[in-house]
Amino acid sequence: MGAQLRVYRRRIRSTKSMAKITRAMELIATTRITKAQKAAEAAGPYAREITRAVSAVASRVSDHPLLTESENPIRAAVLVITSDKGLAGAYTTNAIKEAESLSRLLTEQGKEVLTYMVGRKGIGFYKFRDRPMADSWEGFTERPSYAHAKEISSVLMDKFVQDSAEGGVDEIHIVSTEFVSMITQRAGANRTLPLEIEKVEPKVFDTEFGGPLPLYEFEPSAEEALNQLLPQYVTNRIYFALLESAASQQASRRAAMKAATDNAEELVKNLTRQANQARQAEITNEISEIVGGADALAAASAGSE
């Protein structure tokens, strides 16, 4: 067996082994997508209802420090959610690009940007380029919990209630990846505070119970209810963003591993074809040598006679 044929066969074996690994990672990501989707769907109704409740309370409060935008905002906090592991396609890259675009926009508006990073890949990206980070978290992006969201929100809320002259922030933005479908995941940025009142289409009857929707009543006051609801609202927004990003991360990893598996299988086909051609060339060469040797022996025998 020739040296070229040995090289082809060695590359075929290694490529097949790589295809088995990427195929296994694709199947693991597929199973984790389902779990992440269920977690996000379970958190969705509470996220929608607390948003409606906060919007209802905010409509009753005329002046509140967490609702009023600063006349001259000087500092903004940007929470960026990336991944702890690689091999997820452009998931982390898209989130970082969205964060950089938002940071440029805020900087053009004359605001100082404080970056809060979630995910080992994003942290490594910023550290490698010596970019400052106000705080960072890692180790839970694939399976986030409410406790993780509460830890992050407490840090951001402390910065928000702090006076801007003492290092506090005037705005809080979240950069995360929305899970649109198994194929599409979209990175985007949303402002969490100051609160943007969401307009909900009014409904007269509750479709589930067939009666009128209840009106909110606040005890002891709307201001006190808002003080209690806003921290939970911010925590829930962060938690929902973490869940959506976790599902998006697994979907992106599944797509990347499927593409890698398909490319490996295509490479095996090409290498097998080249190996067959090399083997055929060796066989043809050996036959030519045998035929040439036989002709030489026949000519020698004819000359001796």
Residue pairs with C-beta under 8 A, 6 or more apart in sequence:
1 282
2 278
2 282
4 278
5 275
5 278
5 279
5 282
8 271
8 274
8 275
8 278
9 275
11 271
12 268
12 271
12 272
12 275
15 264
15 267
15 268
15 271
16 264
16 268
18 260
18 264
19 261
19 264
19 265
19 268
22 257
22 260
22 261
22 264
23 257
23 261
25 87
25 253
25 257
26 254
26 257
26 258
26 261
29 250
29 251
29 253
29 254
29 257
30 250
30 254
32 142
32 250
33 182
33 247
33 250
33 251
33 254
36 179
36 243
36 246
36 247
36 250
37 179
37 247
39 243
39 246
39 247
40 179
40 240
40 243
40 244
40 246
40 247
43 236
43 239
43 240
43 243
44 240
46 236
47 236
47 237
47 240
50 229
50 232
50 233
50 236
51 198
51 233
52 198
52 200
53 216
53 229
54 195
54 226
54 229
54 230
54 233
55 197
55 198
55 199
55 200
56 216
57 216
57 218
57 222
57 225
57 226
57 229
58 64
58 67
58 195
58 197
58 226
59 197
60 218
60 222
61 67
61 222
61 223
61 226
64 223
64 226
65 161
66 160
66 193
66 194
66 195
66 226
66 230
67 194
67 195
67 197
67 226
68 194
69 170
69 194
70 164
70 170
70 194
73 109
73 111
73 164
73 170
73 171
74 110
74 111
74 112
74 164
74 170
75 111
75 112
75 113
75 114
75 164
75 167
75 168
75 169
75 170
75 171
76 106
76 111
76 112
76 113
76 114
76 169
76 170
76 171
76 172
76 173
77 113
77 114
77 116
77 134
77 156
77 159
77 160
77 169
77 171
77 172
77 173
78 99
78 102
78 103
78 106
78 113
78 114
78 115
78 116
78 173
78 174
78 175
78 189
79 116
79 118
79 152
79 156
79 172
79 173
79 174
79 175
79 238
80 95
80 96
80 99
80 115
80 116
80 117
80 118
80 119
80 122
80 175
81 95
81 118
81 119
81 122
81 141
81 174
81 175
81 176
81 177
81 241
81 242
81 245
82 91
82 92
82 95
82 96
82 117
82 118
82 119
82 120
82 121
82 122
82 123
82 125
82 141
83 91
83 92
83 119
83 120
83 121
83 122
83 141
83 142
83 249
84 119
84 120
84 121
84 138
84 139
84 140
84 141
84 142
85 120
85 121
85 142
85 253
86 92
86 121
87 253
87 256
87 257
88 249
88 252
88 253
88 256
89 252
89 253
89 255
89 256
90 252
91 177
91 185
91 248
91 249
91 252
91 253
92 119
92 121
92 122
92 125
94 177
94 185
94 187
95 122
95 175
95 176
95 177
95 187
95 245
96 122
96 125
97 187
98 175
98 187
98 188
98 189
99 115
99 175
99 189
101 189
102 173
102 175
102 189
103 113
103 115
106 113
106 171
106 173
107 113
111 170
111 171
114 134
114 159
114 169
115 126
115 131
115 132
115 133
115 134
116 133
116 134
116 135
116 136
116 152
116 155
116 156
117 123
117 126
117 133
117 135
117 136
117 137
118 136
118 137
118 138
118 141
118 152
118 242
119 138
119 141
120 138
120 139
120 141
123 133
123 136
123 138
126 132
126 133
127 133
134 159
135 155
137 148
137 151
137 152
140 148
141 242
141 245
141 246
141 249
142 246
142 249
142 250
143 246
144 239
144 242
144 243
144 246
146 235
146 239
148 239
148 242
149 235
149 236
149 238
149 239
149 242
150 235
150 239
152 238
153 231
153 234
153 235
153 238
156 169
156 172
156 234
156 238
157 231
157 234
159 167
159 168
159 169
159 172
160 168
160 169
160 170
160 172
160 193
161 168
162 168
162 169
164 170
170 194
171 191
171 193
171 194
172 191
172 192
172 193
172 234
173 189
173 190
173 191
173 192
174 189
174 190
174 192
174 237
174 238
174 241
175 187
175 188
175 189
176 187
176 188
176 190
176 241
176 242
176 244
176 245
177 185
177 186
177 187
177 188
177 244
177 245
177 248
177 249
177 252
178 185
178 186
178 187
178 188
178 244
178 248
179 185
179 244
179 247
179 248
179 251
180 186
181 251
182 251
182 254
182 255
183 251
183 255
185 248
185 251
185 252
190 237
192 234
192 237
192 238
193 230
193 234
195 230
195 233
203 213
204 212
204 213
205 211
205 212
205 213
206 212
206 213
218 224
218 225
219 225
